[in-house]
Amino acid sequence: MKAIRVHQFGGPEVLKLEEVATPRPSAGEVLVRIHAAGVNPYDTYMRAGTYAIKPPLPYTPGSDGAGVVEAVGEGVKKVTRGDRVYTAQTLTGAYAEYALAREQQVHPLPAKIDFKQGAGIWVPYGTAYHALYHSAKAHASETALVHGASGGVGIAALQIARAMGMKVLGTAGTPKGLEMAKREGAHQVFDHRKAGYQEEILQATGNRGADVILEMLANVNLAHDTKLLANNGRVVVIGSRGEVTINPRELMSRRASIRALVLWAITPAEEADIHAGLFAGLENGTLRPIVGKELPLADAARAHKEILEPGAAGKIVLIC
């Protein structure tokens, strides 16, 4: 089978398309014929060797994939050959024609969700769900501000927050991104390239501030976020590419808090909650992954460059 392999940590050029043996499932394992694999920012950090998790070399990147069960190992009861599934992590990597996963890492893919959309489920939607429900403990009638609302996690957060009954505000940096954010659930959108856009956000909340802020780039925005919070507001840090200085007094005066998460640290109970919630939303149409760009598996290096560029408009997926 064809797979992307990384033999040394480094830039996108270390991603190599190679021919490797197709794995076989052992007891409790599932072999999935991957039709599409999702590209996430953390994939690039792991490839560069700067992520908290360093896989042993060589390895195949990717946790998010969607396809059809090809074979199952002894004792597997959750799925059978021919089932449509999406993956939430794998054993052998999703940037490949076939991926091996544990039984608990594969989940049913609703009929109305195609494989390209399925490749954009786990990290974006799992992260957004975990941030809103488990970390922020958000609820209806609150106001949510989603930074980077046109990216994978941002779109997921807009859809989930809107379905929860929240007032939803979103930021993006291009006309296309702003239009997408509005279409996918934001009541109001703001151009984060525009000077003074934070004041516009405050005005949109009647100068009360946001109850929940989902922060995708904390090193740029966190100091400003502390000034945009309502009393008892919560910032949930989802992404950051460096250090930041804040004024704690902004939090103290608002009785506010900063929380942070990584999807890999969830508990089994939280994971079960996430998948149950996502399946319901995908099945009833509330949640609908948006694919912004499709690239062949061989163009994984290009995908890793473009995923970090500004102006996101949906998910980047590799067609396997």
C-alpha positions as CSV (number, residue, x, y, z in Angstrom):
1,M,0.0,0.0,0.0
2,K,1.0,3.7,-0.3
3,A,1.7,5.7,2.8
4,I,3.4,8.9,3.9
5,R,6.5,8.1,6.0
6,V,8.6,10.4,8.1
7,H,12.2,9.1,8.7
8,Q,13.5,12.2,10.4
9,F,11.9,15.2,12.1
10,G,12.0,18.4,10.0
11,G,10.2,20.5,7.5
12,P,7.4,19.4,5.2
13,E,9.9,17.9,2.8
14,V,10.5,15.0,5.2
15,L,7.1,13.7,4.3
16,K,7.7,10.9,1.7
17,L,5.2,8.8,-0.2
18,E,6.4,5.2,0.0
19,E,5.2,1.7,-0.7
20,V,4.9,-0.3,2.5
21,A,3.3,-3.6,3.6
22,T,-0.4,-3.5,4.4
23,P,-0.9,-4.2,8.1
24,R,-3.0,-7.1,9.4
25,P,-5.3,-6.7,12.4
26,S,-4.5,-8.7,15.5
27,A,-7.0,-9.4,18.3
28,G,-9.0,-6.3,19.1
29,E,-7.8,-4.4,16.1
30,V,-9.5,-3.1,12.9
31,L,-8.0,-2.5,9.4
32,V,-9.6,0.5,7.7
33,R,-9.4,1.2,4.0
34,I,-8.8,5.0,4.3
35,H,-10.5,7.1,1.6
36,A,-9.6,10.5,3.1
37,A,-7.3,11.7,5.9
38,G,-7.6,15.0,7.7
39,V,-4.7,17.3,8.1
40,N,-4.4,19.1,11.5
41,P,-1.9,21.7,12.7
42,Y,-0.7,19.3,15.4
43,D,0.4,17.0,12.6
44,T,2.9,19.6,11.5
45,Y,4.3,20.2,15.0
46,M,4.8,16.4,15.5
47,R,6.5,16.1,12.1
48,A,8.8,19.0,13.1
49,G,9.7,17.3,16.4
50,T,8.4,20.2,18.5
51,Y,5.1,18.6,19.7
52,A,4.7,17.2,23.3
53,I,4.3,13.7,21.7
54,K,7.3,12.4,19.7
55,P,6.5,9.2,17.8
56,P,9.3,6.7,17.2
57,L,10.8,7.0,13.7
58,P,9.9,6.2,11.1
59,Y,6.1,6.8,11.4
60,T,3.1,7.7,9.3
61,P,1.2,10.9,10.4
62,G,-2.5,11.3,10.9
63,S,-5.1,10.5,13.5
64,D,-8.2,11.5,11.5
65,G,-9.4,9.3,8.6
66,A,-12.6,8.0,7.1
67,G,-13.2,4.9,5.1
68,V,-14.5,1.3,5.1
69,V,-13.6,-1.5,7.4
70,E,-11.5,-4.0,5.5
71,A,-10.9,-6.6,8.1
72,V,-11.3,-7.1,11.9
73,G,-9.2,-9.0,14.4
74,E,-10.4,-11.6,16.8
75,G,-12.9,-10.4,19.4
76,V,-13.9,-7.2,17.6
77,K,-17.7,-6.7,18.0
78,K,-18.2,-3.0,17.4
79,V,-17.8,-3.1,13.6
80,T,-17.7,-5.6,10.8
81,R,-16.2,-5.7,7.3
82,G,-17.8,-3.2,5.0
83,D,-18.9,-0.7,7.7
84,R,-18.3,3.0,7.0
85,V,-16.3,4.5,9.9
86,Y,-14.2,7.5,10.9
87,T,-11.0,7.2,13.1
88,A,-10.2,8.9,16.3
89,Q,-6.4,8.1,16.4
90,T,-4.9,5.0,14.8
91,L,-2.1,2.6,15.5
92,T,-0.3,3.1,12.1
93,G,-1.3,6.5,10.9
94,A,-4.1,7.8,8.7
95,Y,-1.9,9.3,5.9
96,A,-2.1,5.9,4.1
97,E,-4.3,3.7,2.0
98,Y,-4.9,1.4,5.0
99,A,-4.7,2.2,8.7
100,L,-4.7,-0.1,11.6
101,A,-6.7,1.0,14.7
102,R,-7.9,-0.4,18.0
103,E,-11.6,-1.3,18.1
104,Q,-12.3,1.7,20.3
105,Q,-10.6,4.1,17.9
106,V,-13.1,3.6,15.1
107,H,-16.6,5.0,15.1
108,P,-19.7,4.7,12.8
109,L,-19.9,7.3,10.0
110,P,-23.5,8.5,9.4
111,A,-24.8,7.9,5.9
112,K,-25.2,11.6,5.1
113,I,-21.5,12.3,5.9
114,D,-19.1,11.5,3.0
115,F,-15.6,10.2,3.5
116,K,-14.0,13.6,2.9
117,Q,-16.2,15.1,5.6
118,G,-15.5,12.1,7.9
119,A,-11.8,12.9,7.7
120,G,-12.6,16.2,9.4
121,I,-14.4,14.9,12.4
122,W,-12.2,13.9,15.3
123,V,-9.7,16.6,16.0
124,P,-11.8,19.6,15.0
125,Y,-15.2,18.5,16.3
126,G,-13.8,16.6,19.3
127,T,-11.8,19.6,20.4
128,A,-14.7,22.0,19.9
129,Y,-17.1,19.8,21.8
130,H,-14.6,19.2,24.6
131,A,-13.8,22.9,24.9
132,L,-17.5,24.0,25.1
133,Y,-19.0,21.2,27.1
134,H,-16.3,20.0,29.4
135,S,-13.8,22.9,29.8
136,A,-16.0,26.0,29.5
137,K,-19.2,24.3,30.8
138,A,-21.0,26.6,28.4
139,H,-24.8,26.7,28.3
140,A,-27.6,28.3,26.3
141,S,-28.1,32.1,26.6
142,E,-24.4,32.7,27.1
143,T,-22.2,34.5,24.5
144,A,-19.4,32.6,22.8
145,L,-16.5,34.3,20.9
146,V,-14.7,31.9,18.5
147,H,-11.4,33.1,17.2
148,G,-10.3,31.7,13.9
149,A,-13.9,30.8,13.1
150,S,-13.2,29.8,9.5
151,G,-10.7,27.0,10.4
152,G,-11.5,23.4,11.2
153,V,-12.0,23.8,14.9
154,G,-13.6,27.2,14.5
155,I,-16.3,25.9,12.2
156,A,-17.0,23.0,14.5
157,A,-17.3,25.4,17.5
158,L,-19.7,27.7,15.6
159,Q,-22.0,24.8,14.7
160,I,-21.9,23.3,18.2
161,A,-22.3,26.6,20.0
162,R,-25.2,27.7,17.8
163,A,-27.0,24.3,18.4
164,M,-26.5,24.8,22.1
165,G,-28.5,28.1,22.0
166,M,-25.6,30.4,22.5
167,K,-25.1,33.9,21.0
168,V,-22.2,33.2,18.7
169,L,-19.5,35.7,17.5
170,G,-16.7,34.8,15.2
171,T,-13.4,36.3,13.9
172,A,-11.7,35.6,10.6
173,G,-9.2,37.3,8.3
174,T,-10.6,37.2,4.8
175,P,-13.9,38.0,3.1
176,K,-14.3,34.3,2.3
177,G,-13.6,33.3,5.9
178,L,-16.0,35.9,7.3
179,E,-18.7,34.7,4.9
180,M,-18.2,31.1,5.9
181,A,-18.2,31.9,9.6
182,K,-21.6,33.7,9.2
183,R,-23.0,30.8,7.2
184,E,-21.9,28.2,9.7
185,G,-23.4,29.7,12.8
186,A,-22.0,33.1,13.8
187,H,-24.6,35.7,14.5
188,Q,-21.9,38.4,13.9
189,V,-18.4,38.3,12.4
190,F,-15.4,40.5,12.8
191,D,-12.3,40.9,10.7
192,H,-9.3,40.3,13.0
193,R,-7.0,42.2,10.6
194,K,-8.9,45.4,11.2
195,A,-7.6,47.8,13.8
196,G,-10.0,48.1,16.7
197,Y,-12.0,45.0,16.0
198,Q,-11.9,44.2,19.7
199,E,-13.9,47.3,20.4
200,E,-16.5,46.2,17.9
201,I,-16.8,42.9,19.7
202,L,-17.4,44.6,23.0
203,Q,-20.1,46.8,21.4
204,A,-21.8,43.7,20.0
205,T,-22.1,42.4,23.5
206,G,-23.5,45.7,24.9
207,N,-20.1,46.2,26.5
208,R,-20.8,43.2,28.7
209,G,-18.2,41.0,27.2
210,A,-18.2,37.3,26.1
211,D,-18.9,34.5,28.6
212,V,-16.8,32.0,26.7
213,I,-13.8,32.7,24.3
214,L,-12.3,29.9,22.3
215,E,-8.7,30.9,21.6
216,M,-6.8,29.2,18.7
217,L,-3.8,31.5,18.8
218,A,-3.2,32.5,22.4
219,N,0.3,34.0,21.8
220,V,-1.4,36.7,19.6
221,N,-4.8,37.2,21.3
222,L,-4.8,36.1,24.9
223,A,-3.9,39.5,26.4
224,H,-6.7,41.1,24.5
225,D,-9.1,38.3,25.4
226,T,-8.8,39.1,29.1
227,K,-10.4,42.5,28.3
228,L,-13.2,41.0,26.3
229,L,-14.6,38.7,29.0
230,A,-17.8,39.1,30.9
231,N,-18.0,38.7,34.6
232,N,-17.2,35.0,35.4
233,G,-16.1,34.6,31.8
234,R,-13.8,31.8,30.6
235,V,-11.1,31.7,28.0
236,V,-10.3,28.2,26.7
237,V,-6.9,28.0,25.1
238,I,-7.0,25.5,22.2
239,G,-3.9,26.6,20.3
240,S,-0.7,28.7,20.8
241,R,2.5,29.1,18.9
242,G,4.6,30.9,21.6
243,E,4.6,32.8,24.9
244,V,2.4,35.7,25.9
245,T,2.2,38.3,28.6
246,I,-1.1,39.1,30.3
247,N,-2.3,41.4,33.0
248,P,-3.9,39.2,35.7
249,R,-5.9,42.2,37.1
250,E,-8.1,41.9,34.0
251,L,-9.1,38.5,35.2
252,M,-9.3,39.4,38.9
253,S,-11.8,42.3,38.3
254,R,-14.0,40.0,36.2
255,R,-13.7,36.9,38.4
256,A,-12.7,35.3,35.1
257,S,-10.5,32.4,34.3
258,I,-8.2,31.0,31.6
259,R,-8.4,27.3,30.9
260,A,-6.5,25.1,28.4
261,L,-6.8,21.7,26.9
262,V,-5.3,19.1,24.6
263,L,-7.6,16.5,23.1
264,W,-5.1,13.7,24.0
265,A,-5.7,14.3,27.7
266,I,-9.4,13.5,27.8
267,T,-10.7,10.8,30.1
268,P,-12.5,7.7,28.7
269,A,-15.8,9.1,30.1
270,E,-15.3,12.4,28.2
271,E,-14.4,10.6,25.0
272,A,-17.5,8.5,25.2
273,D,-19.5,11.7,25.7
274,I,-17.8,13.4,22.8
275,H,-18.5,10.6,20.3
276,A,-22.1,10.2,21.4
277,G,-22.7,14.0,21.0
278,L,-20.9,14.1,17.6
279,F,-22.8,11.2,16.2
280,A,-26.1,12.7,17.1
281,G,-25.2,16.0,15.5
282,L,-23.7,14.5,12.4
283,E,-26.8,12.3,12.0
284,N,-29.4,15.0,12.4
285,G,-27.4,17.6,10.3
286,T,-26.6,20.0,13.1
287,L,-22.9,19.2,12.5
288,R,-21.5,19.3,9.0
289,P,-17.8,19.3,8.4
290,I,-16.7,21.7,5.7
291,V,-13.9,20.6,3.3
292,G,-12.0,23.6,2.1
293,K,-9.4,21.8,0.0
294,E,-8.8,18.3,-1.3
295,L,-5.2,17.2,-2.2
296,P,-3.9,13.8,-3.3
297,L,-1.9,11.8,-0.6
298,A,1.3,12.5,-2.5
299,D,0.8,16.3,-1.8
300,A,1.0,15.9,2.0
301,A,4.0,18.3,2.2
302,R,1.9,21.0,0.4
303,A,-0.9,20.3,2.9
304,H,1.5,20.8,5.8
305,K,2.6,24.2,4.5
306,E,-0.9,25.4,3.7
307,I,-2.5,24.3,7.0
308,L,-0.4,26.9,8.8
309,E,-1.1,29.8,6.4
310,P,-3.6,32.5,7.3
311,G,-7.0,32.6,5.6
312,A,-8.3,29.2,6.5
313,A,-11.7,28.3,4.9
314,G,-12.6,24.8,5.9
315,K,-10.7,21.6,6.3
316,I,-7.7,20.3,4.3
317,V,-8.0,16.6,3.5
318,L,-5.8,14.1,1.7
319,I,-7.5,11.7,-0.8
320,C,-6.0,8.3,-0.3
